[in-house]
Amino acid sequence: MASRYDSSLQSQNPISQAQNSVEKLHYAVSQAMSHPNAQMVKQAQSRLVHTEQAVRQAGDSLNGQAVELAEEMLAEEKSRLASVASAIEGEQTK
C-alpha cells in the first residue's frame, strides 16, 4: 500500500511529471525511429506537445537542476524526432 501512496505523491510533483513525460516522449520517438511512418511521427509530435507543457510547468518549481535535466532530455528528443520526421517527409516526396 505504501508504494501506491508514494506513486500518488510522485505523480503530483511537477518535476516527476516532467521527467515521466520526457521518458514517454523518448519511447514515442524511439518507436517512430524503429517504425518510420507518418502515423508514428504524428504520435511522437503529439507526445512532444504534452512533454513541453510538463517541462514548462516544472520550470516553476524550486528544483532547477532537475528541470534543467528534463529540458536537456527534451531538446535531445526534439532533435531525434526532427530527424525521423525529416526522413519521412523525404520518403514521401520521392
C-alpha positions, 0 to 999 in steps of 0.5 A: 500500500505504501508504494501506491501512496508514494506513486500518488505523491510522485505523480503530483510533483511537477518535476516527476511529471516532467521527467515521466513525460520526457521518458514517454516522449523518448519511447514515442520517438524511439518507436517512430525511429524503429517504425518510420511512418507518418502515423508514428511521427504524428504520435511522437509530435503529439507526445512532444506537445504534452512533454513541453507543457510538463517541462514548462510547468516544472520550470516553476518549481524550486528544483532547477537542476532537475528541470534543467535535466528534463529540458536537456532530455527534451531538446535531445528528443526534439532533435531525434524526432526532427530527424525521423520526421525529416526522413519521412517527409523525404520518403514521401516526396520521392 
